[in-house]
Amino acid sequence: MDFDIAVKMAIYKLTAKRGKIPNSTEVSNDLGVSNEDVKDAFERLYALRLLVLEPDDRSKIRMAPPFSGIETPFRVEVDRKSYFANCVWDAFGVAAALQRDRIIYTSDGFINDPLILEI
């Protein structure tokens, strides 16, 4: 389990640094371990519902809450970097995780008017 925690922490560290969720190769390079070991950890973290993996490529992460691995309507700007969240609540969580002021760009879910939330 300690290895899985190290993988999870590397995912969040790399995401915070780069603004996008890393794949298994990037995590394995960061930790200096085999890609297969990281992919196995991804599967265990998925089983614990801590990650959502891409269905067609299990070496890629779709969600590492509150971060999204794909573009969504919930873009969060922190220190001139853009991150994507899975929902508006996760958008608040992105800045909380990064411990920074942020601007959330989204839209009204009813009539699709743009919304900018400054926190």
Residue pairs with C-beta under 8 A, 6 or more apart in sequence:
3 33
3 37
3 41
4 41
4 44
4 45
6 31
7 27
7 31
7 38
7 41
7 42
7 45
8 41
8 45
8 50
8 51
8 64
10 22
10 27
10 30
10 31
11 21
11 22
11 27
11 51
11 61
11 64
12 64
12 67
12 97
13 30
14 21
14 22
14 26
14 27
14 30
15 21
15 22
15 64
15 67
15 83
16 97
16 98
19 81
19 82
19 83
20 69
20 83
21 61
21 64
21 67
21 68
21 69
22 30
22 61
23 59
23 60
23 61
24 35
24 38
24 39
24 42
24 59
24 60
25 35
25 38
25 59
27 38
28 34
28 35
28 37
28 38
31 38
35 59
39 58
39 59
42 51
42 53
42 58
42 59
42 61
43 53
43 58
45 51
46 52
46 53
50 64
50 65
51 61
51 63
51 64
52 61
52 62
52 63
53 60
53 61
53 62
54 60
54 61
54 62
54 69
60 69
61 69
62 68
62 69
62 70
63 69
63 86
65 86
65 90
65 93
66 85
66 86
66 89
66 90
66 91
66 92
66 93
66 94
66 96
66 97
67 83
67 84
67 85
67 86
67 90
67 94
67 97
68 74
68 84
68 85
68 86
68 90
69 84
70 84
71 84
72 84
72 85
72 86
73 106
73 107
74 84
74 85
74 86
74 87
74 88
74 90
74 91
74 104
74 105
74 106
75 82
75 83
75 84
75 85
75 104
75 105
75 106
76 82
76 83
76 84
76 85
76 91
76 94
76 95
76 102
76 103
76 104
76 105
77 83
77 102
77 103
77 104
77 105
78 94
78 95
78 98
78 100
78 101
78 102
79 100
83 94
83 98
85 91
85 93
85 94
85 104
88 104
88 106
91 102
91 104
91 106
91 117
92 104
92 119
94 102
95 101
95 102
95 104
95 119
101 118
101 119
102 118
102 119
103 116
103 117
103 118
103 119
104 115
104 116
104 117
104 118
104 119
105 114
105 115
105 116
106 114
106 115
106 117
107 113
107 114
107 115
108 114
108 115
